[in-house]
């Protein structure tokens, strides 16, 4: 049954991405963020003043507001389980940022709580919503690449160099695998969207430059259930980059977040042959993929339809990271399904 009324939401976690979500919501006439919460009174007061919402003295105050139908969780990794489970028990639908959790145990608790309460749980992997990635998915489904056999990807930034003591990303327990769980997980979701489940991984992680406790350079070999092989590099100490290449038996797809999507049919004899299929992203706020993410969340609340990226999909992305970290410790390849079936602890500590 379609519900056409304004959907009121609460927002917890008011950092950079909370700001982006609020700006995206302001561009949608069907949604309103009416309450916000952060631990710092100064932060929530300033955020509320900027965005015209009510600052809550505690999270419970937000959950007891009957007008709020959903909660957007943009907080630190360690807080996701407690906040999502509490929201579900209060009958609120949940949109949680990636990574949804740092352990399988926490992710399962979130999924089970939302299922028991009959509320939506969607995970904020917005990268697959970029026009260039949607165009790449269409090209794959149309057979334009032929049989995909190899995926190469990198997503990196220098953000690790600015992490300070006391910030949650400083800790291995919360930032497992360093850039792999904070950045690389974007490509993990996108590649599983494009090529199907990742079945097995071999990973390594190194701490090379950062002052924080976390690793800052990672490499992960991927084996997809459908047959292709792949690789993701992710670093926290380099210039910003975000690209994916998929090699098929007919063509090569080149995706770059800033440049867009190009298909190539290069040859020694004929030289380069490139066809631009989609533009790059404008990353200035409000980011279009977040607006689409919000639109889907609202549609799910109104209609009850399942989200594109549900808790199970979000948890499999986490499992790939945990498998890569375990592989880095043991030196052996790790099956993702084994992590999903049996991993109950975080892998952050040595």
Buried (B, 14 or more C-beta within 10 A) or exposed (E): EEEEEBBBBBBBBBEEBBBBBBBBBBEBEBBBBBBBBBBEEEBBEBBBEEBEBBBBEEBEBBBEBEEBBBBBBBBBBBBBBBBBBBBBBBEBBBBBBBBBBBBBEBBBBBBBBBEEBEBBBBBBBBBBBBBBBBBBBEBBEEEBBEEBBEBBBBBBBBBBBEBEEEEBBBBBBBBBBBBBBBBBBBBBBBBBBBBBBBBBBBBBBEBEBBBBBBBBBBBBBBBBBEEBEBBBBBBBBBEEBBBBBBBBEEBBBBBBBEBBBBBBEEEEEEEEEEEEBBBBBEEEBBBBBBBBBBBBBBBBBBEBEEBBBBBEBBBBBBBBBBBBBBBBEEEEBBBBBEBBEEBEEBBBEE
